[in-house]
């Protein structure tokens, strides 16, 4: 089974990841842009190939794929069900690369730790309450963007017989 571990470069997270590897699992490891999983990879030795580091990102899915889920779920006899449409976790640097390439414009990148980004979200929430303006980014959004936990939508794809378009291609197509 593939299991996401946040904080995997810390003491408890690293030991959790090693225990999961010992039990035969694959570990998807959230790594902050300011951290490196090198020590964990060295400690994992021969099991390091089953560690998938992910540097912050966001789930992306083509809206046409979400529409396909709705259409496929509307068949008589299916009964009430919940389907996850998470799509693909796209790392922030990859997202910026696609946006730069597709738009033909350079995007300035400012590396921030997850805690600094969440603090900006908290400050934006306060400013929004005081000015009655929507800040566009709040603590909840900042938390979601820095947690980068991939969703498992395999049941949705399997039951409905669907495949997702690559998120990077869908994003690039918005500029066409």
MARKE-936323 format. One line per field, with one value per residue: residue in three letters; x, y, z of N, C-alpha, C in turn. Coordinates in pm, whole numbers, plus 50000, padded with zeros to 5 digits. Example, Ala and Ser with C-alpha at 12.3 -4.5 7.8 and 13.67 -1.06 7.14 Angstrom:
<pts>
res: c(ALA, SER)
nx: c(51319, 51285)
ny: c(49431, 49775)
nz: c(50780, 50708)
cax: c(51230, 51367)
cay: c(49550, 49894)
caz: c(50780, 50714)
cx: c(51320, 51290)
cy: c(49670, 50003)
cz: c(50780, 50787)
</pts>
This chain:
<pts>
res: c(UNK, UNK, UNK, UNK, UNK, UNK, UNK, UNK, UNK, UNK, UNK, UNK, UNK, UNK, UNK, UNK, UNK, UNK, UNK, UNK, UNK, UNK, UNK, UNK, UNK, UNK, UNK, UNK, UNK, UNK, UNK, UNK, UNK, UNK, UNK, UNK, UNK, UNK, UNK, UNK, UNK, UNK, UNK, UNK, UNK, UNK, UNK, UNK, UNK, UNK, UNK, UNK, UNK, UNK, UNK, UNK, UNK, UNK, UNK, UNK, UNK, UNK, UNK, UNK, UNK, UNK, UNK, UNK, UNK, UNK, UNK, UNK, UNK, UNK, UNK, UNK, UNK, UNK, UNK, UNK, UNK, UNK, UNK, UNK, UNK, UNK, UNK, UNK, UNK, UNK, UNK, UNK, UNK, UNK, UNK, UNK, UNK, UNK, UNK, UNK, UNK, UNK, UNK, UNK, UNK, UNK, UNK, UNK, UNK, UNK, UNK, UNK, UNK, UNK, UNK, UNK, UNK, UNK, UNK, UNK, UNK, UNK, UNK, UNK, UNK, UNK, UNK, UNK, UNK, UNK, UNK, UNK, UNK, UNK, UNK, UNK, UNK, UNK, UNK, UNK, UNK, UNK, UNK, UNK, UNK, UNK, UNK, UNK, UNK, UNK, UNK, UNK, UNK, UNK, UNK, UNK, UNK, UNK, UNK, UNK, UNK, UNK, UNK, UNK, UNK, UNK, UNK, UNK, UNK, UNK, UNK, UNK, UNK, UNK, UNK, UNK)
nx: c(50085, 50046, 50146, 50104, 50328, 50359, 50595, 50813, 51088, 51158, 51224, 51024, 50859, 51045, 51114, 50864, 50824, 51033, 50946, 50710, 50815, 50956, 50743, 50666, 50540, 50497, 50624, 50504, 50645, 50612, 50798, 50933, 51020, 51252, 51382, 51553, 51537, 51760, 51896, 51703, 51672, 51925, 51921, 51722, 51836, 51843, 51572, 51509, 51416, 51145, 51054, 50890, 50963, 50787, 50763, 50579, 50266, 49975, 49657, 49536, 49293, 49151, 48873, 48704, 48733, 48616, 48354, 48307, 48301, 48066, 47878, 47912, 47835, 47566, 47402, 47119, 47043, 47289, 47280, 47318, 47638, 47969, 48221, 48566, 48750, 49034, 49253, 49576, 49871, 50048, 50363, 50476, 50694, 50689, 50437, 50476, 50668, 50516, 50327, 50495, 50609, 50378, 50255, 50453, 50583, 50795, 50785, 50814, 50974, 50938, 51080, 50931, 50897, 50668, 50544, 50580, 50429, 50174, 50142, 50125, 49878, 49715, 49747, 49635, 49370, 49298, 49328, 49130, 48899, 48904, 48890, 48683, 48725, 48789, 49070, 49167, 49353, 49373, 49425, 49328, 49343, 49619, 49712, 49612, 49753, 50014, 50012, 49995, 49892, 49836, 49538, 49343, 49201, 49146, 48936, 48721, 48806, 48833, 48572, 48412, 48536, 48722, 48988, 49226, 49305, 49639, 49744, 49923, 49915, 49648, 49644, 49824, 49675, 49486, 49595, 49598)
ny: c(49883, 50228, 50492, 50815, 51028, 51293, 51534, 51368, 51404, 51468, 51358, 51175, 51133, 51025, 50783, 50664, 50640, 50459, 50233, 50175, 50113, 49881, 49716, 49665, 49863, 50136, 50462, 50783, 51084, 51393, 51674, 51969, 52269, 52371, 52160, 51838, 51497, 51337, 51209, 51028, 50870, 50755, 50606, 50427, 50265, 49984, 49997, 50244, 50299, 50274, 50507, 50802, 51116, 51425, 51758, 51989, 52082, 52077, 51922, 51847, 51838, 51784, 51969, 51852, 51584, 51567, 51625, 51396, 51202, 51276, 51231, 50953, 50852, 50887, 50679, 50463, 50253, 50256, 50368, 50564, 50704, 50805, 50970, 51019, 51271, 51341, 51367, 51448, 51494, 51781, 51911, 52225, 52354, 52222, 52299, 52577, 52567, 52465, 52671, 52890, 52801, 52764, 53016, 53176, 53357, 53467, 53349, 53474, 53315, 53258, 53109, 52970, 52861, 52608, 52686, 52965, 53035, 52955, 53133, 53374, 53328, 53334, 53603, 53726, 53643, 53793, 54056, 54046, 54023, 54270, 54458, 54378, 54267, 54012, 53817, 53630, 53439, 53242, 53113, 52847, 52772, 52804, 52608, 52374, 52385, 52348, 52101, 51896, 51628, 51348, 51242, 50940, 50824, 50590, 50403, 50542, 50573, 50302, 50183, 50337, 50317, 50504, 50725, 50971, 51282, 51397, 51618, 51831, 51869, 51940, 52181, 52332, 52344, 52536, 52771, 52763)
nz: c(50000, 49932, 50130, 50258, 50425, 50634, 50745, 50733, 50731, 50980, 51324, 51440, 51215, 51029, 51152, 51150, 50873, 50812, 50953, 50815, 50565, 50636, 50681, 50427, 50277, 50040, 50061, 50046, 50067, 50217, 50160, 50271, 50088, 50198, 50311, 50306, 50205, 50240, 50463, 50552, 50321, 50311, 50548, 50487, 50306, 50107, 50069, 49980, 49725, 49741, 49845, 49784, 49739, 49778, 49696, 49831, 49685, 49471, 49427, 49111, 48857, 48542, 48437, 48254, 48310, 48562, 48487, 48334, 48535, 48670, 48465, 48421, 48666, 48677, 48592, 48587, 48867, 48992, 49242, 49549, 49581, 49673, 49504, 49467, 49315, 49274, 49107, 49002, 49193, 49168, 49186, 49321, 49189, 48942, 48857, 48829, 48625, 48408, 48382, 48319, 48075, 47915, 47915, 47824, 47981, 48244, 48578, 48895, 49159, 49498, 49754, 50039, 50376, 50494, 50734, 50734, 50510, 50594, 50806, 50667, 50550, 50783, 50859, 50635, 50670, 50898, 50801, 50606, 50767, 50895, 50689, 50532, 50287, 50051, 50093, 49914, 49970, 50247, 50583, 50582, 50309, 50271, 50445, 50323, 50081, 50167, 50284, 50101, 50055, 49873, 49705, 49694, 49427, 49300, 49321, 49211, 48943, 48870, 48917, 48749, 48510, 48405, 48295, 48388, 48232, 48175, 48426, 48386, 48110, 48077, 48216, 48063, 47829, 47884, 47805, 47535)
cax: c(50000, 50118, 50102, 50165, 50381, 50401, 50698, 50899, 51230, 51178, 51258, 50911, 50818, 51144, 51100, 50738, 50848, 51116, 50861, 50620, 50897, 50984, 50619, 50642, 50464, 50564, 50602, 50503, 50700, 50603, 50923, 50927, 51126, 51373, 51434, 51598, 51516, 51883, 51926, 51606, 51705, 52044, 51881, 51636, 51928, 51786, 51429, 51495, 51341, 51002, 51024, 50861, 50957, 50702, 50786, 50457, 50196, 49830, 49584, 49478, 49220, 49086, 48729, 48636, 48733, 48513, 48226, 48293, 48260, 47924, 47800, 47919, 47768, 47422, 47334, 47022, 47086, 47416, 47253, 47399, 47779, 48059, 48340, 48675, 48810, 49151, 49345, 49720, 49943, 50149, 50452, 50472, 50793, 50639, 50325, 50534, 50732, 50410, 50270, 50593, 50621, 50252, 50223, 50565, 50626, 50868, 50716, 50909, 50955, 50987, 51067, 50888, 50869, 50525, 50495, 50574, 50316, 50051, 50133, 50073, 49735, 49650, 49747, 49536, 49238, 49275, 49307, 48998, 48794, 48907, 48859, 48568, 48767, 48837, 49214, 49201, 49431, 49358, 49498, 49283, 49401, 49764, 49734, 49590, 49861, 50141, 50003, 50026, 49862, 49765, 49414, 49336, 49075, 49151, 48804, 48642, 48850, 48805, 48428, 48350, 48612, 48774, 49128, 49238, 49400, 49753, 49714, 50009, 49864, 49521, 49678, 49883, 49568, 49410, 49660, 49591)
cay: c(50000, 50355, 50572, 50948, 51065, 51433, 51548, 51251, 51435, 51486, 51238, 51082, 51101, 50938, 50650, 50611, 50600, 50338, 50122, 50143, 50043, 49747, 49638, 49641, 49970, 50244, 50584, 50911, 51169, 51537, 51741, 52114, 52315, 52404, 52038, 51734, 51364, 51259, 51124, 50917, 50783, 50677, 50511, 50326, 50180, 49911, 50026, 50384, 50307, 50281, 50638, 50900, 51251, 51523, 51892, 52070, 52094, 52077, 51827, 51909, 51748, 51853, 51981, 51756, 51456, 51577, 51611, 51255, 51130, 51305, 51162, 50809, 50818, 50911, 50564, 50399, 50134, 50274, 50403, 50676, 50677, 50921, 50945, 51115, 51313, 51418, 51392, 51426, 51591, 51851, 51987, 52368, 52388, 52172, 52387, 52701, 52537, 52456, 52805, 52971, 52751, 52784, 53158, 53249, 53461, 53419, 53365, 53488, 53213, 53300, 52992, 52995, 52740, 52589, 52766, 53106, 53048, 52948, 53259, 53473, 53299, 53386, 53750, 53761, 53627, 53909, 54173, 54028, 54055, 54413, 54541, 54318, 54229, 53875, 53819, 53535, 53333, 53243, 53007, 52714, 52746, 52787, 52478, 52272, 52390, 52301, 51964, 51815, 51487, 51305, 51166, 50811, 50818, 50467, 50341, 50618, 50537, 50160, 50157, 50408, 50290, 50631, 50763, 51117, 51349, 51447, 51752, 51933, 51895, 52013, 52318, 52398, 52365, 52657, 52883, 52743)
caz: c(50000, 49931, 50244, 50266, 50556, 50644, 50847, 50723, 50750, 51124, 51400, 51447, 51079, 50966, 51211, 51099, 50734, 50811, 50998, 50704, 50464, 50688, 50666, 50286, 50214, 49970, 50138, 49975, 50172, 50196, 50195, 50254, 49997, 50274, 50371, 50215, 50263, 50222, 50578, 50551, 50208, 50349, 50652, 50424, 50228, 49994, 50056, 49939, 49598, 49772, 49903, 49680, 49796, 49711, 49749, 49827, 49558, 49481, 49345, 48992, 48768, 48430, 48460, 48167, 48380, 48666, 48416, 48296, 48656, 48690, 48362, 48443, 48792, 48662, 48533, 48677, 48938, 49063, 49381, 49600, 49608, 49672, 49423, 49483, 49188, 49316, 48997, 49015, 49275, 49089, 49273, 49289, 49087, 48814, 48822, 48777, 48495, 48306, 48363, 48246, 47937, 47842, 47902, 47763, 48075, 48361, 48705, 49005, 49262, 49629, 49841, 50177, 50453, 50512, 50848, 50692, 50418, 50675, 50881, 50572, 50542, 50905, 50849, 50533, 50733, 50987, 50714, 50544, 50866, 50927, 50572, 50464, 50152, 50044, 50063, 49810, 50033, 50392, 50651, 50538, 50177, 50289, 50507, 50221, 49982, 50224, 50334, 49982, 50071, 49753, 49725, 49626, 49352, 49219, 49318, 49114, 48808, 48845, 48909, 48637, 48387, 48355, 48316, 48392, 48143, 48255, 48479, 48325, 47975, 48092, 48255, 47945, 47730, 47916, 47737, 47388)
cx: c(50090, 50060, 50178, 50207, 50422, 50503, 50798, 51046, 51261, 51200, 51144, 50870, 50914, 51132, 50969, 50756, 50931, 51035, 50765, 50694, 50925, 50863, 50581, 50566, 50556, 50527, 50610, 50534, 50687, 50731, 50906, 51040, 51258, 51438, 51482, 51578, 51642, 51911, 51831, 51637, 51827, 52007, 51797, 51716, 51857, 51640, 51403, 51416, 51191, 50965, 51006, 50853, 50869, 50726, 50661, 50393, 50047, 49770, 49521, 49409, 49152, 48936, 48650, 48631, 48631, 48375, 48202, 48251, 48111, 47838, 47797, 47843, 47616, 47346, 47237, 47079, 47218, 47392, 47342, 47542, 47855, 48183, 48441, 48734, 48932, 49244, 49487, 49780, 50054, 50232, 50456, 50574, 50750, 50524, 50378, 50601, 50628, 50352, 50366, 50600, 50495, 50220, 50333, 50619, 50699, 50787, 50821, 50876, 51018, 50971, 51033, 50872, 50717, 50470, 50486, 50454, 50182, 50032, 50080, 49922, 49659, 49640, 49643, 49394, 49203, 49247, 49169, 48885, 48788, 48862, 48736, 48598, 48815, 48985, 49253, 49285, 49412, 49436, 49458, 49344, 49552, 49795, 49718, 49704, 49992, 50132, 50030, 50005, 49782, 49639, 49423, 49201, 49071, 49014, 48714, 48677, 48814, 48656, 48364, 48424, 48670, 48925, 49134, 49334, 49519, 49727, 49797, 49960, 49734, 49548, 49736, 49776, 49486, 49471, 49648, 49480)
cy: c(50123, 50444, 50705, 50977, 51211, 51442, 51434, 51278, 51463, 51353, 51135, 51038, 51006, 50796, 50584, 50560, 50471, 50216, 50079, 50069, 49900, 49656, 49617, 49750, 50062, 50373, 50705, 51016, 51316, 51601, 51890, 52159, 52344, 52280, 51941, 51597, 51277, 51164, 51004, 50819, 50696, 50570, 50397, 50228, 50116, 49938, 50167, 50400, 50315, 50408, 50736, 51038, 51343, 51658, 51973, 52084, 52097, 51975, 51901, 51803, 51834, 51854, 51886, 51617, 51455, 51562, 51466, 51169, 51152, 51229, 51011, 50766, 50828, 50796, 50502, 50273, 50147, 50305, 50516, 50632, 50808, 50883, 51057, 51144, 51400, 51452, 51360, 51533, 51651, 51936, 52132, 52407, 52340, 52259, 52518, 52680, 52533, 52594, 52896, 52930, 52786, 52931, 53236, 53359, 53396, 53447, 53370, 53387, 53262, 53180, 53034, 52862, 52729, 52673, 52914, 53129, 53044, 53074, 53371, 53453, 53351, 53538, 53796, 53746, 53746, 54034, 54166, 54062, 54205, 54501, 54494, 54291, 54085, 53877, 53724, 53419, 53348, 53128, 52869, 52678, 52723, 52651, 52366, 52267, 52337, 52158, 51864, 51665, 51441, 51226, 51034, 50801, 50693, 50400, 50411, 50576, 50392, 50133, 50220, 50388, 50415, 50641, 50914, 51165, 51393, 51591, 51861, 51969, 51974, 52159, 52396, 52430, 52490, 52781, 52875, 52826)
cz: c(50000, 50040, 50244, 50409, 50550, 50756, 50846, 50736, 50896, 51194, 51398, 51307, 51009, 51020, 51165, 50956, 50728, 50854, 50887, 50593, 50508, 50676, 50520, 50212, 50132, 50043, 50046, 50080, 50136, 50247, 50170, 50162, 50068, 50335, 50263, 50281, 50261, 50338, 50582, 50438, 50241, 50452, 50593, 50341, 50108, 49971, 50003, 49810, 49622, 49847, 49788, 49744, 49711, 49776, 49728, 49691, 49579, 49386, 49228, 48908, 48663, 48456, 48371, 48231, 48494, 48602, 48375, 48415, 48681, 48590, 48386, 48567, 48781, 48599, 48633, 48742, 49013, 49211, 49428, 49633, 49611, 49593, 49444, 49346, 49219, 49204, 49036, 49105, 49191, 49183, 49226, 49183, 48949, 48765, 48763, 48642, 48383, 48277, 48286, 48099, 47856, 47819, 47830, 47853, 48192, 48487, 48815, 49114, 49392, 49723, 49984, 50247, 50466, 50625, 50812, 50601, 50494, 50757, 50790, 50555, 50662, 50901, 50747, 50588, 50820, 50904, 50648, 50639, 50895, 50811, 50496, 50317, 50156, 50009, 49951, 49861, 50183, 50452, 50600, 50403, 50189, 50351, 50404, 50120, 50037, 50276, 50223, 50002, 49951, 49787, 49650, 49556, 49263, 49212, 49216, 48972, 48774, 48826, 48786, 48505, 48324, 48375, 48313, 48284, 48230, 48298, 48413, 48185, 47980, 48128, 48137, 47841, 47760, 47849, 47586, 47327)
</pts>
